[in-house]
Amino acid sequence: MIAPLPLATTEPTKPIIPRRVVIETMFGCNATCGMCVINHPTRRKKGHMPMESYRQLLEHLAPHCDTIEKFDLFGLGEPLLDPYLAERIRLAKAMGFRNTAISTNAHLLDAKRRNDLLNAGLDTVICSIDGATKATHEAIRTRTNFERVVNNVVAMVRERDAGDFSTRFVIRFIRQPANITEWDAYRTFWGGIVSASRRDLILAYDIHDWSGQVKGRATPMALADTALDSAPCHHIFEKLVILADGSVALCFEDILEAQFGFGNAFENDPIAIFNAPRFRKVRDLHLAGKRKSLNICKDCKVLQNETLQTEG
């Protein structure tokens, strides 16, 4: 995980280059999960990002490869539905981007996709598996099959090991009332599959409500640091989020609609959008302790949730 940078001034003479770039190449999913906003009403149309548009984005971002430390090819959706995913990874790697990653529910992680991703040089696979039992996982991640998911991930880990690929695995558990009692069994099982020596990780964090967008899914806040309620959020200084239609979002909480209207990265330089007055104004409000004046930031608990993450 990248450590947050000190949050300093946002004067126009000091452009901010993101340390992490998130490109949502696919908006759409094969699963239906109660804690996700993907099927909420939106003007956005489901589908994948055009390959030529993706290539143009990389050309704009490539001069900043030395500063960009993480390059995520996922957003609101299942990246394995993207027919160009392996090609996109190869292109990013060839252009010098480091630490490429996808986040997947692994239901579609069949033999061909596993082979394509490993050979493309994918650096990290985040596998979202939310139970140690079939009943629990499938109740949370509807329309996925537990045995298939587990078998797919285990097979890819073994293929990684056998081929000595550098890909690492993050096995991710979204902690919530439905699965909280299964965490010990979960980390015991996956601890026997993945390898710390290969930088693999088993990670749990609490469910959250997307700044109130998903009702009844709030993070348990008993242990939260209330001082973070008004603290500036490091994500909006460090992370550039580009959606499948080119819209630039404020952050992951803004990923359904990109409601701030910062601009479209297919039409303008994404780094220029990241540093435009409209984006800077949001950062200045955060720095001034006025985060709660912004609707999407007012009830956001992402910073608190980060303090409650658990590694297995």
C-alpha positions in Angstrom: 0.0 0.0 0.0 1.3 3.5 -0.9 1.9 5.7 2.2 0.0 9.0 1.9 2.0 12.0 0.9 2.0 15.2 3.1 -0.9 17.3 2.0 0.6 20.6 1.1 -0.4 23.5 -1.0 -2.3 23.2 -4.3 -1.0 26.4 -6.0 -1.4 26.4 -9.8 2.4 26.7 -10.1 2.9 23.3 -8.6 1.0 20.7 -10.7 0.2 17.5 -8.9 1.1 14.2 -10.7 -0.9 11.3 -9.3 1.0 8.5 -7.6 -1.8 6.1 -8.6 -3.8 5.9 -11.8 -7.1 4.0 -12.0 -8.5 3.3 -15.4 -11.9 1.6 -15.5 -11.6 -0.4 -18.7 -14.9 -2.2 -18.1 -18.2 -0.8 -16.7 -20.4 -3.9 -16.1 -20.3 -7.0 -14.0 -21.3 -10.7 -14.1 -22.2 -10.6 -10.4 -24.8 -8.8 -8.3 -23.5 -7.8 -4.9 -25.6 -6.0 -2.3 -22.7 -3.7 -1.2 -22.0 -2.4 -4.7 -23.5 0.6 -6.6 -23.0 -0.7 -10.1 -26.7 -1.3 -10.8 -27.8 2.0 -9.3 -29.5 4.5 -11.7 -26.8 6.2 -13.8 -26.5 8.0 -17.1 -23.5 5.8 -17.9 -23.8 2.9 -20.3 -22.3 -0.5 -19.6 -19.5 -1.5 -21.8 -15.7 -1.5 -22.2 -13.4 1.4 -23.0 -12.4 1.7 -26.6 -8.9 0.5 -27.2 -7.8 3.5 -29.1 -9.1 5.8 -26.3 -7.1 3.7 -23.8 -4.0 4.0 -26.0 -4.3 7.8 -26.1 -4.7 7.9 -22.3 -1.4 6.0 -21.9 0.3 8.3 -24.3 -0.7 11.3 -22.2 0.3 9.6 -19.0 3.6 8.0 -20.1 5.8 11.0 -19.5 4.9 10.7 -15.8 5.7 7.0 -15.4 8.5 7.7 -12.9 5.9 9.3 -10.6 3.0 7.0 -11.1 3.6 4.1 -8.7 0.5 2.1 -9.2 -1.6 1.5 -12.4 -5.0 -0.1 -11.8 -7.1 -1.5 -14.6 -10.4 -1.8 -12.7 -13.1 0.5 -11.4 -16.8 -0.2 -11.1 -17.1 -3.5 -12.8 -15.5 -6.9 -13.6 -12.3 -6.4 -15.6 -12.4 -10.0 -16.9 -15.4 -9.0 -19.1 -13.0 -6.7 -21.0 -12.0 -8.5 -24.2 -8.8 -6.4 -24.5 -7.6 -6.8 -20.9 -4.4 -8.7 -21.5 -3.6 -6.5 -24.5 -4.0 -3.4 -22.3 -1.7 -4.8 -19.6 1.0 -5.6 -22.2 0.7 -2.1 -23.6 1.0 -0.5 -20.2 4.0 -2.5 -19.3 5.7 -1.8 -22.6 5.2 1.9 -22.0 6.8 1.8 -18.6 3.9 1.7 -16.2 4.6 -0.2 -13.0 2.5 -2.2 -10.5 -0.4 -3.0 -12.8 -3.3 -4.5 -11.0 -6.9 -5.8 -11.5 -9.6 -6.6 -8.9 -11.8 -9.5 -9.8 -14.5 -11.7 -8.4 -12.6 -14.6 -10.1 -15.8 -16.3 -11.4 -14.5 -15.8 -15.0 -10.9 -16.6 -14.3 -10.7 -19.6 -16.5 -7.6 -21.3 -17.9 -7.2 -19.0 -20.9 -7.6 -15.8 -19.0 -5.2 -17.0 -16.3 -2.6 -17.8 -19.0 -3.1 -14.5 -20.8 -2.8 -12.4 -17.6 0.3 -14.2 -16.4 2.0 -13.9 -19.7 1.0 -10.3 -20.1 3.0 -9.5 -17.0 0.2 -8.5 -14.7 1.7 -7.5 -11.4 -1.2 -7.9 -8.9 -4.5 -9.8 -8.9 -6.9 -8.7 -6.2 -9.4 -11.6 -5.6 -12.6 -10.6 -4.0 -13.8 -13.6 -2.0 -16.2 -12.9 0.9 -16.6 -16.2 2.8 -15.0 -19.4 3.9 -18.2 -21.3 2.9 -20.3 -21.6 -0.2 -23.5 -20.3 1.5 -21.9 -17.2 2.8 -19.9 -16.2 -0.2 -22.7 -16.8 -2.7 -25.2 -14.9 -0.5 -22.9 -11.9 -0.6 -21.6 -12.2 -4.2 -24.8 -13.3 -6.0 -24.4 -15.0 -9.4 -20.9 -16.3 -8.6 -20.1 -19.9 -7.8 -17.9 -20.5 -4.7 -16.2 -23.7 -5.8 -15.5 -22.2 -9.2 -14.1 -19.0 -7.7 -11.8 -20.9 -5.3 -10.7 -23.4 -7.9 -9.8 -20.6 -10.3 -7.8 -18.7 -7.8 -6.0 -21.7 -6.5 -5.2 -22.8 -10.0 -3.7 -19.4 -10.9 -1.6 -19.3 -7.8 -0.2 -22.7 -8.7 0.4 -21.7 -12.3 2.2 -18.6 -11.1 4.4 -20.7 -8.9 5.1 -23.3 -11.5 6.0 -20.8 -14.1 7.8 -18.5 -11.7 5.8 -15.5 -12.8 6.2 -12.3 -10.7 2.4 -11.8 -10.3 1.3 -11.4 -6.7 -2.1 -12.2 -5.2 -4.2 -10.2 -2.7 -7.0 -12.3 -1.3 -9.6 -9.7 -0.1 -12.4 -10.2 2.4 -15.0 -7.5 2.9 -15.9 -7.9 6.5 -19.6 -7.6 7.3 -22.3 -9.2 9.6 -22.9 -12.1 7.2 -19.3 -13.3 7.2 -17.6 -11.9 10.3 -17.4 -15.3 12.0 -15.6 -16.9 9.0 -12.5 -14.7 9.0 -10.3 -17.2 11.0 -11.2 -20.1 8.8 -10.8 -17.9 5.7 -7.3 -16.8 6.5 -6.2 -20.3 7.6 -7.3 -21.7 4.2 -5.8 -19.0 2.1 -2.7 -18.9 4.2 -2.0 -22.4 2.9 -2.4 -21.3 -0.7 -0.7 -18.0 -1.1 2.9 -17.1 -0.2 4.2 -14.2 1.8 7.6 -14.7 0.2 6.0 -13.8 -3.1 4.5 -10.7 -1.5 1.0 -12.3 -1.5 -1.4 -10.8 1.0 -4.7 -11.8 2.8 -6.6 -8.7 3.6 -9.9 -7.8 5.4 -11.6 -4.5 5.7 -15.0 -3.4 6.8 -18.0 -2.9 4.5 -18.9 0.7 3.8 -21.8 2.5 2.3 -20.3 4.5 -0.6 -20.9 7.8 1.3 -24.5 6.8 2.0 -25.3 5.5 -1.5 -25.9 2.0 -0.2 -28.4 2.1 2.7 -27.8 -0.2 5.7 -24.3 -1.0 4.7 -22.4 1.5 6.9 -18.9 0.7 8.3 -19.0 -0.3 12.0 -17.6 2.9 13.5 -17.1 2.0 17.1 -13.3 2.0 16.7 -13.1 4.9 14.2 -11.1 8.0 14.7 -13.5 10.9 14.7 -10.7 13.3 14.0 -10.6 11.9 10.5 -14.1 13.3 9.8 -12.7 16.6 8.9 -9.2 15.6 7.8 -8.2 16.1 4.1 -8.4 12.9 2.1 -5.1 11.8 0.6 -6.9 10.0 -2.2 -7.9 13.2 -4.1 -4.2 14.3 -4.0 -2.7 10.9 -5.1 -5.2 9.1 -7.3 -6.4 9.9 -10.8 -9.6 7.9 -11.6 -10.8 7.6 -15.2 -14.0 5.9 -16.0 -14.8 3.7 -19.1 -16.4 6.7 -20.8 -13.5 8.9 -20.2 -15.0 10.9 -17.3 -12.7 11.8 -14.5 -14.1 11.0 -11.1 -13.1 12.6 -7.8 -12.4 9.2 -6.2 -13.8 5.7 -5.9 -16.8 7.1 -4.0 -17.6 9.2 -7.0 -17.2 6.3 -9.5 -20.8 5.7 -10.4 -21.5 9.1 -11.9 -18.3 11.3 -11.8 -20.7 13.9 -10.5 -18.2 16.8 -10.2 -17.9 17.2 -14.0 -14.1 17.7 -13.9 -13.8 16.8 -17.6 -13.3 13.9 -20.0 -9.9 12.4 -20.4 -10.7 11.3 -24.0 -11.0 15.0 -24.9 -8.4 16.7 -22.7 -5.1 15.8 -21.1 -5.9 13.8 -17.9 -3.1 15.5 -16.0 -4.5 18.9 -16.9 -7.9 17.8 -15.7 -6.4 16.6 -12.4 -4.8 20.0 -11.9 -7.7 22.2 -13.3 -9.2 24.9 -11.0 -12.4 22.8 -10.4 -10.4 19.9 -9.0 -8.1 22.2 -7.0 -11.1 23.9 -5.4 -12.2 20.5 -4.0 -8.7 19.9 -2.6 -8.6 23.4 -1.1 -11.9 22.8 0.7 -10.4 19.6 2.2 -7.2 21.4 3.3 -9.4 24.1 4.9 -11.2 21.5 7.0 -14.4 22.0 4.9 -14.7 18.5 3.6 -18.2 18.2 4.9 -19.4 21.0 2.6 -19.1 18.5 -0.3 -22.0 16.1 -0.6 -20.0 13.0 -1.6 -17.4 13.7 1.1 -19.7 14.6 3.9 -20.5 11.1 5.1 -17.5 9.3 3.6 -15.8 6.8 5.9 -13.0 5.6 3.7 -10.3 7.1 5.8 -11.7 5.6 9.0 -12.1 2.2 7.2 -8.4 2.3 6.3 -7.5 2.4 9.9 -9.5 -0.8 10.5 -7.9 -3.0 7.8 -6.6 -6.4 8.9 -3.9 -8.5 7.3 -4.2 -12.3 7.6 
